């Protein structure tokens, strides 16, 4: 069950990520919300984290650039419970060389019930939520039943396995 009460001095751990065509939008948004962001621990992928750090004069723990593994590093921190909120201004109109990593990051945030804003409007809602300054902790999903279940074999499921060329190997 989520816990809601006044936040007791623990800053939120907020990740800031933006694709090249969205960096200016994220920086404008961050400038507008600088006072709020200053109360929290900030994380960011390579270039985005560096821009936020230099333009806002706020400390940012930086991962590698997204295409060089930064999205995966951030995803790993999410799975460890070390990120509370992700603000990822991604560009849906521009193909990215690391699209699989982007999809994996979006997926892992949903898997672990971490709020993620993919545009400025959603970021506005999240940063202005009264839950940000509360002791709210989202409930964590219980994946233990899935992890301990062995999927049925193809024979048990009534299927057969095929190899290239269509040969039946069952």
N, C-alpha and C positions, 0 to 999 in steps of 0.2 A: 504494500500500500504506500503511495507517495506520502511524504511528510511535508507539511506546509507550516511554516512559522517564521519568525524574524530570522534573517541570516545572521549568524554569530561570527562575524569577522572573517569567514572563509570566502575569499574571492572566487568568482566563477572562472573557469579555465575556458577561454574563448579562442577558437581558431578562426583566422581570417585568411581566405584564399580567393584569388580572382584570376580569371584568364586575361590575357593581354588586352582584349577589347573591352574588358570590364574593370580594369584596374583603376581608371580615373573615377568611375562611378563608386567603387568601394572606398577610395580615398576621400571623395567628397562626403560620402556617408559617414566615414570615420571621423572626419574633421567636425561634422555637425554633432556627433555623439562622443567627442573626445573626453568630456568630463566623466561620462559613464564608463567608457572603456578604461580610463585611468584607474578605476577602482578594482579592476580585475587583472588576471594573469592572461597575457596575450601570446598566442602561438600563430605562426604563419609559415607558408611555404616560401622558399627562397626569395624571389624578387618581391613578391607582395609583402612579405614580412619586413624586408629591408626598406621598402617604400613607406610602410606604416611607421616603422621605427624612426626614419629620418624626417618625414614630414610632420609627424605628430609629437616627436620627441618623447615617445613612450617605449619602454623595453618590450621586445618581442623575442620569444624563443623561436628560433628559425630552424625549419627542416630544409631539406634540399629542395631545389626547384621541382615543381610537379612532374615534368617529363623525366626527371632524373631520379625519381623515387620518392619525392616529397609527399605526394598524395598517399602512397603506401605507408610512409612513416606516420602520417597523421592517422590513417586508418588503424594502424597498430596501437597508437595511443588511445583511440576510441575503444578498442577491444579491451584495453587494460583499465578502462574506467578513468582515464586521465584527462578527458576532454568533456566539458559540460554543454557546449554549444558550438555549432559550426556555422559560420557565415561564408558561404561559397558562392560568389558571384560568377557563375559560369556562363559561357557564351553558347547558346543553343544553335546559333546560326553559322558557327565556324567549326569545321572539323579539327580535332586536336590529335596530335601524334600519339598521345597517351590516353585516348578515349577509354580503353579498358580499365585503366587506373582510375579515371574519373567515375566511371560507372561503379567500380568496386568501392570507392569512397562513399558515394551516395548510398549504396546498398548497405555498407557496414554501419553507417549512421542510423539507418532505419532498423537494422537487425538489433542494435544495442539501444534503441529508443533514445537516441541523442537528437535534440531539436536541431534542424538544419534549415537555414534560409538560403534559397537559391536566387533571390532577387531582392531589390531594395525594399519593396513593400513588406515582404515577409520579415526582413531584418528589422524594419521599423516596429512591427508588431512584437517581435521577440525581445528587442532591447527595451521596449517600453512596458513590457509585461510586469505586473507586480510580483510575479514569481521569481523574476531575476534577483530581486533583493530580499527574497525569503529563504527559508531553509529547505525549500522544495528540492526533492530528489526524485526523479522519475522512477517508476517501478522498473526493475530489470526483468527481462523475459527469462523464463526457465527453459533452457534448451536441453536439460539433462535427460528427459524422456527420449528425445530424438537421438541424442548422442549414444545412449545405451541400447538402442534398437538396431538390430541387424536387418537390413533389407532382405526380402525373400529372394531366393535364387530364381533364375529364369524358369527352371523346371517346376518349382513350387508355384510360381505365378502362372503356369500354363503356357509359357512362351518358349521360343527357341532362339538361340543365338546364331547370327549369320556373320560370316567373314566377307571380305571383299570378293566380289564375284558371285555372291549369293549362295555359297555352300553352307548347308545346315551343319552346325557343329554340336547339336544337342543330342 
